[in-house]
Amino acid sequence: MEECLDVAESVSIQLEVSASGTRALFSGAMRTVQGSLTGYASPLPPSGAPVADALEEWGAALGRHLADHGYAGPFGLDALVDTEGVAYASESNIRRTATTTPHAMVTRLTAGSAAPPPAWSVAKGSTRTPMDFDEALARLRASRLGFDPDRGEGVVLYADVPPDGRSWRYAVIARSAGHVEEQETVLVEVLEFEGG
């Protein structure tokens, strides 16, 4: 009889193999709707520390194996976490992954900030009515949600204006996961996302 895993969340860690060893770059939770990736939030919350530790341990072992076979570069390790909090490795991607580019953007934008590494999320929201970039940006600025380089926090609209004027890709960067959630809640109201 087959057993079915009762999945509570999907998580991942991104690592890099170099001559000096394997190092973890970041980890986080994948946001999914009906099995499709809709966004990502980093870092894993403190409650996910055992899962994060397991991911780092598995990633270090895979990194050593890859290095022993001549590989140097980025890779990711994905896992499913059941309702009991047990992690199960699901796949590895020996390449840059979908979260690599947003992480590089966050790192670049916050490089001058004195704050510790920020929490961040990426997602897509659909506005109730179409708007152009100037209107979306004006709404962010009026609500003080627009990214502020001095604070190293805020919302960044990326991937240009959506063809339909409604399906906006965004990143939220903040000093903690709680602040990311707060800003996303306000963002839903400010841009009038459907379902918000």
Beta strands, then each sheet from edge to edge (+ up, - down):
strand 1: 7-18
strand 2: 21-33
strand 3: 36-42
strand 4: 73-82
strand 5: 87-93
strand 6: 119-126
strand 7: 154-158
strand 8: 167-174
sheet 1: 5+ 4- 1+ 2- 3+ 6- 8+ 7-
end
